Amino acid sequence: MEINSSPIKHRISEPCWLSLSVVIANFNNAPKLEKCLQSIRSQDYSQEKIEILVTDGGSTDTSQEIARKYKAEFIEGGYQDNQEARRFWGIKKARNEIVAIIDTDNLLPYQTWFKDMVTPFLNDSEIFASQTLRYAYRKNDTLFNRYCALFGANDPVALYLKKQDRLPYYYSSWKLKGCAHDQGIYYKVKFDQDLPTVGSNGFLVRRKLLEKVLTIPEDLFHIDIIFDLVKLGYQNIAFVKNTIIHETGDSFRRLIKKRIDYFQKHSIKLVDRRRYKIYDSKNIKDNLLLVEYIFFTLTILKPFLDACRGFRKKKDAAWFMHPLVCLMFLYAYGYVVIQKFILKKNKKKIFKSFTAK
């Protein structure tokens, strides 16, 4: 793994660093899990202050042995088809001051990453969570990983609805949602209930606050619990001016399948449990932005111009995947919306047939 130096200089003594509970949801992902755990155990941070909780969905590979190798607690979390619900048990068993939500496809890019991420909590008691400003861009990474890093999202719908959670590389300063104040090594951003899609891929949050919103596994979704905390009045998140590596490993075909499965689960099966909506059909602004996204995608011009804009900042052909990825996601969303409409129509027919008897 490529280890870079930290962009942040620390003047805080070792005893002051907060204790961390790293929660990782896993299912048959042994190779990625090992790389992730190795990057955590390589941190220049007292390992006595780091507990790792791997919540597993019933893996049949070597995941359990790898967890033990890196002195991580291996928890049978169940919910094989629902990573978010599985993650619940790791958060529930966490004992330390800060919970770090890290996925198996995340790597910490340098050894003082945890120190960077914890610094805002030590500086400001109003900050309840922190995450990286960007995804790490690596020239030798896969095409799709480079694309996601450059645009700050693996979902162009979130990008065009202005709800992506990482800054694209064509911006040099804060351009996302919220009221941001530059604190030097991080942005302190105050949010109302109009949030970006925060909560995963290297997201740190005060554990005692999470306890206020944990209910049952089926109600846990990373952005939903952050939305719940904002509603309770905890509004300040630090966006640290660093990065995290996100190795999605997706091909085009696998990406579309994963997104369709994701939409089916969280937009159809679990929709009644969701509190946060990337797209809210009752919100006029969301409707206008969605129409814009469809128009932009079908005409191709805007995605192409955005790719050109990015290419001027970083010379990488991955920018020009953007028009194609927009089309792919339009197909995936459209497929699920049509499926949802047919399902809803069939339910009404069944209900009418039942009540007519």
C-alpha positions in Angstrom: 0.0 0.0 0.0 1.2 3.5 -0.9 1.9 5.5 2.4 2.0 9.2 2.0 2.9 11.9 4.6 0.2 13.7 6.5 -0.8 17.2 5.4 -1.4 18.0 9.0 1.2 18.8 11.7 0.2 17.7 15.2 1.2 19.4 18.5 -1.0 17.3 20.8 0.6 14.9 23.3 0.0 11.2 23.1 -2.1 10.8 26.3 -4.7 13.3 24.9 -5.7 11.2 21.9 -9.2 9.8 22.1 -9.9 6.1 22.2 -11.3 4.6 19.0 -13.8 1.8 18.1 -13.3 0.8 14.5 -16.4 -0.9 13.1 -16.1 -2.9 9.9 -19.0 -4.8 8.2 -17.7 -7.8 6.3 -18.9 -10.7 4.3 -16.6 -13.0 2.3 -14.2 -10.2 1.7 -11.0 -11.6 3.2 -8.4 -10.1 0.8 -9.8 -6.6 1.2 -10.4 -7.1 4.9 -6.7 -7.9 5.5 -5.4 -4.9 3.6 -7.9 -2.7 5.6 -6.8 -4.1 8.9 -3.2 -3.8 8.1 -3.6 -0.1 7.3 -5.4 0.4 10.7 -2.7 -1.5 12.7 0.0 0.4 10.9 -1.3 3.7 12.3 1.0 6.0 14.4 -1.6 5.9 17.1 -1.5 4.0 20.4 -2.9 0.6 19.4 -4.1 0.2 23.0 -6.6 3.0 22.3 -7.9 1.2 19.1 -10.4 -1.7 19.3 -11.5 -3.2 16.0 -15.0 -4.8 15.7 -15.5 -6.9 12.5 -19.3 -7.6 12.2 -19.6 -10.6 9.8 -22.5 -11.8 7.7 -21.5 -15.5 7.8 -18.3 -15.6 5.8 -17.1 -18.9 4.5 -13.6 -17.6 3.5 -10.7 -16.8 5.9 -12.2 -13.6 7.2 -12.3 -14.9 10.8 -8.7 -16.0 10.8 -7.6 -12.6 9.4 -9.6 -10.7 12.0 -7.8 -12.7 14.8 -4.4 -12.1 13.1 -4.9 -8.4 13.6 -6.5 -8.7 17.0 -9.9 -7.7 15.9 -13.1 -8.9 17.7 -15.1 -11.0 15.2 -18.8 -10.7 15.7 -21.5 -12.8 14.0 -23.7 -10.0 12.9 -26.1 -11.9 10.6 -28.0 -10.0 8.0 -26.1 -11.5 5.1 -27.9 -9.3 2.6 -27.9 -6.1 4.6 -24.5 -4.7 5.5 -26.0 -1.7 7.2 -28.1 -3.7 9.7 -25.1 -6.0 10.2 -23.0 -3.0 11.2 -25.4 -2.3 14.0 -23.9 -5.0 16.3 -20.4 -3.5 16.0 -21.6 0.0 17.0 -23.7 -1.6 19.8 -20.7 -3.3 21.2 -18.3 -0.4 20.8 -16.7 0.7 24.1 -14.5 3.7 23.2 -15.0 7.4 22.9 -15.1 7.6 19.1 -16.7 5.2 16.6 -15.0 5.0 13.2 -17.1 3.6 10.4 -14.7 2.0 8.0 -15.5 -0.4 5.1 -13.5 -3.4 4.0 -12.7 -1.5 0.7 -11.2 1.4 2.6 -7.5 1.9 3.2 -5.9 4.6 5.4 -3.4 6.3 3.1 -0.8 7.3 5.7 0.2 6.5 9.3 -1.2 9.6 11.0 -4.6 9.4 9.5 -6.4 8.7 12.8 -4.6 11.7 14.4 -5.8 13.9 11.6 -9.4 12.7 12.0 -9.5 13.0 15.8 -7.9 16.5 15.9 -11.2 18.3 15.3 -12.9 16.5 18.3 -10.1 17.7 20.5 -10.2 21.3 19.2 -13.9 21.9 19.3 -16.6 20.3 21.5 -19.4 21.3 19.1 -18.0 18.9 16.4 -19.8 15.6 16.7 -18.4 13.8 13.6 -15.5 14.0 11.1 -14.7 12.7 7.7 -12.3 13.3 4.9 -12.7 16.1 2.4 -11.9 13.9 -0.6 -11.3 10.4 -1.8 -7.6 9.6 -2.5 -6.6 9.9 -6.1 -3.9 7.4 -7.2 -2.6 7.5 -10.8 -2.1 3.7 -10.9 -5.5 2.9 -9.5 -8.3 1.2 -11.6 -10.2 3.4 -14.0 -13.4 3.3 -12.0 -11.7 4.0 -8.7 -10.0 7.0 -10.3 -13.3 8.2 -11.6 -15.0 8.0 -8.2 -12.1 9.8 -6.5 -12.0 12.6 -9.1 -15.7 13.3 -8.9 -16.0 12.7 -5.1 -18.9 10.2 -5.6 -19.7 6.8 -7.1 -23.2 8.0 -7.9 -23.7 10.9 -10.4 -27.3 11.2 -9.2 -26.0 12.4 -5.8 -23.6 14.7 -7.6 -26.3 16.4 -9.7 -28.7 16.5 -6.8 -25.8 18.3 -4.9 -25.7 15.7 -2.2 -22.3 14.0 -2.8 -20.2 13.8 0.4 -16.7 14.4 -1.0 -15.3 17.3 -2.9 -14.5 16.8 -6.6 -11.0 17.6 -7.7 -12.1 20.4 -9.9 -12.9 22.4 -6.8 -10.1 23.8 -4.6 -12.3 25.0 -1.7 -15.6 24.1 -0.1 -18.5 23.9 -2.5 -20.7 21.3 -0.9 -23.8 21.7 1.3 -23.8 23.4 4.7 -22.3 26.6 6.2 -18.6 26.1 6.2 -15.9 27.8 8.2 -12.3 27.2 7.3 -10.3 26.1 10.4 -7.0 25.6 8.6 -6.7 21.8 8.7 -10.4 21.2 8.3 -13.7 22.8 7.5 -16.2 23.1 10.3 -19.5 22.7 8.5 -22.9 23.4 10.1 -25.9 21.5 8.6 -29.6 21.7 8.8 -31.6 18.7 7.7 -30.4 19.1 4.1 -27.4 16.9 4.4 -25.0 15.3 1.9 -24.7 11.5 1.9 -22.2 11.4 4.9 -21.7 8.5 7.3 -19.5 5.8 5.6 -16.1 5.3 4.1 -14.0 6.6 7.0 -16.6 8.5 9.1 -15.9 9.2 12.8 -18.6 10.1 15.4 -18.9 10.4 19.1 -20.1 7.1 20.5 -22.3 8.5 23.3 -24.3 10.4 20.6 -24.8 7.3 18.5 -26.4 5.6 21.5 -29.1 8.3 21.4 -30.3 7.1 17.9 -29.6 3.3 17.9 -32.8 1.4 17.9 -32.9 -1.9 16.0 -30.6 -3.2 13.2 -33.2 -2.7 10.4 -33.3 1.0 11.2 -29.6 1.5 10.9 -28.4 3.2 7.7 -25.3 5.3 7.8 -26.8 8.6 6.5 -30.1 8.0 8.4 -28.5 7.9 11.9 -26.5 11.1 11.1 -29.7 12.7 9.9 -31.3 11.7 13.2 -28.5 13.3 15.2 -28.8 16.5 13.2 -32.5 16.6 13.9 -31.6 16.3 17.6 -29.5 19.5 17.3 -26.0 18.1 16.7 -25.1 20.0 13.5 -21.3 20.5 13.2 -19.2 18.0 11.2 -15.5 18.5 10.5 -14.3 17.8 6.9 -10.6 17.2 7.3 -8.4 18.3 4.4 -7.1 14.8 3.8 -8.3 11.7 1.9 -9.2 8.0 2.3 -8.6 5.3 -0.3 -11.8 3.7 -1.5 -11.1 0.5 -3.6 -14.5 -0.3 -5.0 -13.1 -3.0 -7.4 -16.3 -2.6 -9.5 -16.6 -3.3 -13.2 -19.3 -1.6 -15.2 -21.5 -4.7 -15.1 -21.0 -5.4 -11.4 -21.5 -1.7 -10.6 -25.0 -1.7 -12.3 -26.0 -4.9 -10.6 -24.9 -3.6 -7.2 -26.7 -0.3 -7.6 -30.0 -2.1 -8.7 -29.7 -4.4 -5.7 -29.1 -1.4 -3.5 -32.0 0.6 -4.9 -34.3 -2.4 -4.6 -33.5 -2.9 -0.9 -33.3 0.7 0.3 -35.8 2.3 -2.1 -38.4 -0.4 -2.1 -38.1 -3.0 0.7 -36.9 -0.7 3.5 -38.3 2.6 2.2 -40.7 2.9 5.2 -37.7 2.8 7.6 -35.6 5.4 5.8 -35.5 9.0 7.2 -33.1 10.6 4.8 -33.8 10.7 1.1 -31.3 11.4 -1.6 -34.3 12.3 -3.8 -37.6 13.5 -2.2 -40.5 13.6 -4.7 -42.2 16.1 -2.4 -39.3 18.5 -2.6 -39.6 21.0 -5.5 -35.8 21.6 -5.6 -35.1 17.9 -5.8 -37.6 17.5 -8.6 -36.0 20.3 -10.6 -32.5 18.9 -10.1 -33.6 15.4 -11.1 -35.2 16.7 -14.3 -31.9 18.5 -14.9 -29.9 15.3 -14.3 -32.1 13.4 -16.8 -31.8 16.2 -19.4 -28.0 16.5 -18.8 -27.6 12.7 -19.1 -29.6 12.3 -22.3 -28.0 15.2 -24.0 -24.5 14.2 -22.8 -23.2 17.8 -23.1 -23.1 18.8 -19.4 -21.4 15.6 -18.2 -18.9 16.0 -21.0 -18.2 19.6 -20.1 -17.8 18.6 -16.4 -15.3 16.0 -17.5 -13.4 18.6 -19.5 -13.4 20.9 -16.6 -11.9 18.2 -14.4 -9.4 17.2 -17.0 -7.9 20.7 -17.0 -7.2 20.3 -13.2 -5.9 16.7 -13.4 -4.9 15.1 -16.7 -6.6 11.7 -16.4 -8.9 10.0 -19.0 -11.0 8.7 -16.1 -12.9 12.0 -16.1 -14.4 11.1 -19.5 -16.2 8.0 -18.1 -18.7 10.5 -16.7 -21.2 10.6 -19.5 -21.3 6.8 -19.6 -21.7 6.4 -15.9 -24.5 9.0 -15.9 -26.3 6.9 -18.5 -25.7 3.7 -16.5 -27.2 5.2 -13.4 -30.2 6.6 -15.2 -30.9 3.1 -16.4 -30.5 1.6 -12.9 -32.7 4.2 -11.3 -35.3 4.0 -14.1 -35.4 0.2 -13.8 -36.1 0.3 -10.1 -38.7 3.1 -10.4 -40.6 1.1 -13.0 -40.4 -2.0 -10.8 -41.6 0.0 -7.8 -44.5 1.3 -9.8 -45.6 -2.2 -11.0 -45.3 -3.6 -7.5 -47.4 -0.8 -6.1 -50.0 -1.3 -8.8 -50.2 -5.0 -8.2 -50.6 -4.4 -4.4 -53.6 -2.2 -5.1 -55.2 -4.8 -7.4 -54.7 -7.5 -4.7 -56.2 -5.2 -2.0 -59.2 -4.3 -4.2 -59.8 -8.0 -5.0 -59.6 -8.9 -1.3 -62.0 -6.1 -0.1 -64.5 -6.9 -2.9 -65.0 -10.4 -1.5 
